[in-house]
Amino acid sequence: MSRKNFIGVVLSLVIFAGSFMLTGAAGAYFNLAAFLVVVSGLAAAMLISYPMEHIKNAFQVARNAYKNGRATSEEIVNTLLDLSVKSKVDGVLSLERSEAKATTSFLKNGLILLVDNYKEEEIRECLNAEMAFFNLRRQQSERFFATMARTAPAFGVAGSVIGLIGLLMGINDTAVILKNIPVAFISTLYGLILSHLVFSPIAENINFHTRAELLNQKLVLEGIVAISKEQNSYKLERKLASFLSPSEREGKTETLRRITRKYVQKKQQPVELSDMAMPGKEGVAESGAA
């Protein structure tokens, strides 16, 4: 989650919680019995529906979805352009030492296929299969939180029914009525909040990041295939730029030129040093001959 998002969430939650305080009875919204009814029922339903390993993985995916530090499409384009020029100057086998530049595991796998001289069809088949299974795994985690979002209000209603039953059981006792009325109403509130403020946004966030990651993987796939076909780096730059927004496309040609100059200078440097050494050797040979 970006810093702007985090600040926005905190401010929104403060205002949301503050709206409860305006009623002048903030303590009435905290009811342990109502909370336990909703949470315990929801937990039991999820444990019946999914194995524990899947539940752990779903929460792990959700946590990673909110982490910063993932490579952006622009960074991936720059990396692919760098690898394209490097393969032109130093040869495809030189990419075997470029795993440190790989910003994602998907890109690393693509480089391995490239160095191992897989054909275009084989590269597409392997990477498309990896993309498909990645998408399926993410969909399972997304579905887990979507199921929680769909189920939570039902247990809120169950808590309301429990509260109403308790209320009817003590219809002649004011103390019992006052004890059960909060459970009847607040459990529904808890179910709605958990559904629409917690679990549904998490499911949507996983979906959003899955789509973004698949776009980046498609970007890598096209870049790896273009490098394997030894496509012209400037044509590759135009192709990869189509994945970016118009504002992100600016300066890509200049970036490619800068990368090209870097590798050309590296390639020419040893030659220049050897050329500088040759006259000395010739001079020694001439003096020896003299």
C-alpha positions as CSV (number, residue, x, y, z in Angstrom):
1,M,0.0,0.0,0.0
2,S,1.4,3.4,-1.0
3,R,1.8,6.1,1.6
4,K,-1.0,8.2,0.1
5,N,-3.3,5.2,0.3
6,F,-2.3,4.6,3.9
7,I,-2.9,8.2,4.9
8,G,-6.3,8.2,3.1
9,V,-7.3,4.9,4.9
10,V,-6.4,6.2,8.3
11,L,-8.2,9.5,7.8
12,S,-11.3,7.8,6.5
13,L,-11.4,5.3,9.4
14,V,-11.0,8.1,11.9
15,I,-14.0,9.9,10.4
16,F,-16.0,6.7,10.2
17,A,-15.3,5.9,13.8
18,G,-15.9,9.5,14.8
19,S,-19.4,9.3,13.3
20,F,-20.3,6.7,15.9
21,M,-19.1,9.0,18.6
22,L,-21.5,11.7,17.5
23,T,-24.4,9.7,18.8
24,G,-23.2,10.2,22.3
25,A,-23.2,6.5,23.1
26,A,-20.0,5.2,21.7
27,G,-19.8,2.4,24.3
28,A,-23.0,0.9,23.0
29,Y,-21.3,-0.1,19.8
30,F,-18.9,-2.5,21.5
31,N,-20.5,-5.8,22.4
32,L,-18.4,-8.9,23.0
33,A,-21.2,-11.3,22.6
34,A,-22.2,-9.9,19.2
35,F,-18.6,-9.9,18.1
36,L,-18.0,-13.5,19.1
37,V,-21.1,-14.7,17.4
38,V,-20.1,-13.2,14.1
39,V,-16.4,-14.1,14.2
40,S,-16.7,-17.6,15.6
41,G,-19.4,-18.5,13.1
42,L,-17.4,-17.1,10.2
43,A,-14.3,-18.9,11.3
44,A,-16.1,-22.2,11.6
45,A,-17.7,-21.8,8.1
46,M,-14.2,-21.1,6.5
47,L,-12.6,-24.0,8.3
48,I,-15.4,-26.3,7.0
49,S,-15.0,-24.9,3.4
50,Y,-11.2,-24.7,3.1
51,P,-8.1,-26.7,4.3
52,M,-5.9,-24.9,6.8
53,E,-3.0,-24.7,4.3
54,H,-5.2,-22.8,1.8
55,I,-6.3,-20.4,4.5
56,K,-2.7,-19.6,5.5
57,N,-1.8,-19.1,1.9
58,A,-4.7,-16.8,1.3
59,F,-3.7,-14.5,4.2
60,Q,-0.1,-14.6,3.0
61,V,-1.3,-13.5,-0.5
62,A,-3.4,-10.8,1.0
63,R,-0.4,-9.5,3.1
64,N,1.9,-9.5,0.0
65,A,-0.7,-7.7,-2.0
66,Y,-0.5,-4.7,0.4
67,K,3.3,-4.7,0.4
68,N,5.3,-2.1,-1.6
69,G,8.5,-2.8,-3.6
70,R,7.1,-4.7,-6.6
71,A,8.6,-3.9,-9.9
72,T,6.6,-1.5,-12.1
73,S,5.9,-1.9,-15.8
74,E,8.3,0.9,-16.5
75,E,11.1,-0.8,-14.6
76,I,10.5,-4.0,-16.4
77,V,10.6,-2.3,-19.8
78,N,13.9,-0.7,-18.9
79,T,15.3,-4.1,-17.8
80,L,14.2,-5.8,-21.0
81,L,15.7,-3.1,-23.1
82,D,19.0,-3.4,-21.2
83,L,18.9,-7.2,-21.7
84,S,18.1,-6.7,-25.4
85,V,21.1,-4.5,-26.0
86,K,23.3,-6.7,-23.9
87,S,22.3,-9.8,-26.0
88,K,23.1,-7.9,-29.2
89,V,26.5,-6.7,-28.0
90,D,27.7,-9.6,-25.9
91,G,25.6,-12.5,-27.2
92,V,22.6,-14.3,-25.8
93,L,24.8,-16.5,-23.5
94,S,25.9,-13.4,-21.6
95,L,22.4,-13.1,-20.2
96,E,23.1,-16.1,-18.0
97,R,25.0,-13.8,-15.8
98,S,22.2,-11.2,-15.8
99,E,19.9,-12.9,-13.3
100,A,20.7,-10.1,-10.7
101,K,19.0,-7.7,-13.1
102,A,15.8,-9.8,-13.1
103,T,13.2,-7.9,-11.1
104,T,10.8,-10.8,-10.9
105,S,11.0,-14.6,-10.6
106,F,9.0,-14.8,-13.9
107,L,11.7,-12.8,-15.7
108,K,14.4,-15.1,-14.2
109,N,12.6,-18.1,-15.6
110,G,12.3,-16.4,-19.0
111,L,16.0,-15.7,-19.0
112,I,16.7,-19.4,-18.2
113,L,14.6,-20.5,-21.2
114,L,16.3,-17.9,-23.4
115,V,19.8,-19.0,-22.4
116,D,18.9,-22.7,-22.8
117,N,18.0,-21.9,-26.5
118,Y,14.4,-22.7,-26.3
119,K,12.4,-21.9,-29.4
120,E,9.8,-19.2,-29.5
121,E,6.9,-21.7,-29.4
122,E,8.4,-23.4,-26.4
123,I,9.1,-20.2,-24.6
124,R,5.5,-19.1,-25.1
125,E,4.2,-22.5,-24.0
126,C,6.2,-22.5,-20.8
127,L,5.6,-18.9,-19.7
128,N,1.9,-19.0,-20.7
129,A,1.5,-22.1,-18.5
130,E,3.2,-20.4,-15.6
131,M,0.9,-17.3,-16.1
132,A,-2.2,-19.5,-16.2
133,F,-1.4,-21.4,-13.0
134,F,-0.4,-18.1,-11.2
135,N,-3.8,-16.7,-12.1
136,L,-5.5,-19.8,-10.8
137,R,-3.7,-19.7,-7.5
138,R,-4.5,-16.0,-7.0
139,Q,-8.2,-16.7,-7.9
140,Q,-8.4,-19.2,-5.1
141,S,-7.1,-16.7,-2.6
142,E,-9.4,-14.0,-4.0
143,R,-12.4,-16.4,-3.8
144,F,-11.6,-17.2,-0.1
145,F,-12.0,-13.5,0.9
146,A,-15.0,-13.1,-1.4
147,T,-16.6,-16.0,0.4
148,M,-15.9,-14.4,3.8
149,A,-17.4,-11.1,2.6
150,R,-20.5,-12.9,1.4
151,T,-20.8,-15.0,4.6
152,A,-20.2,-12.4,7.3
153,P,-23.5,-10.6,7.0
154,A,-25.3,-13.9,7.4
155,F,-23.7,-14.5,10.7
156,G,-24.6,-10.9,11.6
157,V,-28.2,-11.8,11.0
158,A,-27.7,-15.0,13.1
159,G,-26.5,-12.8,15.9
160,S,-29.6,-10.7,15.6
161,V,-31.8,-13.8,15.8
162,I,-30.0,-14.9,18.9
163,G,-30.5,-11.5,20.5
164,L,-34.2,-11.5,19.6
165,I,-34.7,-14.9,21.0
166,G,-33.0,-13.8,24.2
167,L,-35.2,-10.7,24.2
168,L,-38.4,-12.8,23.9
169,M,-37.3,-15.2,26.6
170,G,-37.1,-12.2,29.0
171,I,-40.1,-10.3,27.8
172,N,-41.2,-9.6,31.3
173,D,-37.8,-8.7,32.6
174,T,-36.5,-5.2,31.6
175,A,-32.9,-6.1,32.5
176,V,-32.9,-9.1,30.1
177,I,-34.4,-7.0,27.3
178,L,-31.7,-4.3,27.7
179,K,-29.0,-7.0,27.7
180,N,-30.2,-8.7,24.5
181,I,-31.2,-5.7,22.4
182,P,-27.5,-4.7,21.7
183,V,-26.7,-8.2,20.6
184,A,-29.7,-8.2,18.2
185,F,-28.6,-5.0,16.4
186,I,-24.9,-4.8,16.8
187,S,-24.1,-8.2,15.4
188,T,-25.7,-7.2,12.1
189,L,-23.5,-4.1,12.1
190,Y,-20.4,-6.2,12.8
191,G,-21.3,-8.5,9.9
192,L,-21.7,-5.6,7.5
193,I,-18.5,-3.9,8.5
194,L,-16.4,-7.1,8.3
195,S,-18.0,-7.8,4.9
196,H,-17.8,-4.5,3.2
197,L,-14.9,-2.8,5.0
198,V,-12.5,-5.7,5.5
199,F,-13.0,-8.8,3.4
200,S,-14.5,-7.4,0.2
201,P,-11.8,-4.8,-0.2
202,I,-9.1,-7.4,0.4
203,A,-10.6,-9.7,-2.3
204,E,-10.7,-6.7,-4.7
205,N,-7.1,-5.7,-3.9
206,I,-5.9,-9.3,-4.7
207,N,-7.8,-9.1,-7.9
208,F,-6.3,-5.8,-8.8
209,H,-2.7,-6.9,-8.1
210,T,-3.3,-10.2,-10.0
211,R,-4.3,-8.3,-13.1
212,A,-1.4,-5.9,-12.8
213,E,1.0,-8.8,-12.3
214,L,-0.4,-10.7,-15.3
215,L,0.1,-7.6,-17.4
216,N,3.8,-7.4,-16.3
217,Q,4.2,-11.1,-17.0
218,K,2.8,-10.6,-20.5
219,L,5.2,-7.7,-20.9
220,V,8.1,-10.0,-19.9
221,L,6.9,-12.8,-22.3
222,E,6.8,-10.5,-25.3
223,G,10.2,-9.1,-24.4
224,I,11.9,-12.5,-24.0
225,V,10.4,-13.7,-27.2
226,A,11.6,-10.6,-29.1
227,I,15.1,-11.1,-27.7
228,S,15.1,-14.7,-28.7
229,K,14.2,-13.6,-32.3
230,E,17.0,-11.1,-32.1
231,Q,14.5,-8.3,-32.9
232,N,15.9,-4.8,-33.4
233,S,16.1,-3.1,-30.0
234,Y,14.3,0.0,-31.3
235,K,11.4,-2.1,-32.6
236,L,11.3,-3.8,-29.2
237,E,11.2,-0.4,-27.5
238,R,8.2,0.6,-29.6
239,K,6.5,-2.8,-28.9
240,L,7.0,-2.7,-25.1
241,A,6.0,1.0,-24.9
242,S,2.5,-0.1,-25.9
243,F,2.1,-1.7,-22.5
244,L,2.7,1.6,-20.8
245,S,0.5,4.6,-20.3
246,P,1.3,7.7,-22.5
247,S,3.0,9.5,-19.7
248,E,5.3,6.5,-19.0
249,R,6.3,6.2,-22.6
250,E,8.2,9.5,-22.7
251,G,11.9,9.2,-22.7
252,K,12.1,5.5,-23.6
253,T,14.0,6.1,-26.9
254,E,16.5,8.2,-25.0
255,T,16.8,5.4,-22.3
256,L,17.5,2.9,-25.1
257,R,20.2,5.1,-26.6
258,R,21.8,5.5,-23.2
259,I,21.8,1.7,-22.6
260,T,23.2,1.1,-26.1
261,R,26.1,3.6,-25.5
262,K,26.9,1.9,-22.2
263,Y,27.4,-1.5,-23.7
264,V,29.1,-0.3,-26.8
265,Q,31.7,1.6,-24.7
266,K,32.2,-1.6,-22.6
267,K,32.7,-3.6,-25.7
268,Q,35.1,-1.2,-27.2
269,Q,37.2,-0.6,-24.1
270,P,39.3,-3.8,-24.2
271,V,39.9,-3.3,-27.9
272,E,41.2,0.2,-27.3
273,L,43.5,-1.1,-24.5
274,S,44.9,-3.8,-26.8
275,D,45.4,-1.3,-29.6
276,M,47.3,0.9,-27.2
277,A,49.6,-2.0,-26.3
278,M,50.4,-2.9,-29.9
279,P,52.7,0.0,-30.7
280,G,54.8,-0.8,-27.6
281,K,55.2,-4.3,-28.7
282,E,56.2,-3.3,-32.2
283,G,58.7,-0.8,-30.8
284,V,60.3,-3.6,-28.7
285,A,60.4,-5.8,-31.7
286,E,62.0,-3.1,-33.8
287,S,64.6,-2.4,-31.2
288,G,65.4,-6.1,-30.8
289,A,65.8,-6.3,-34.6
290,A,68.1,-3.3,-34.6
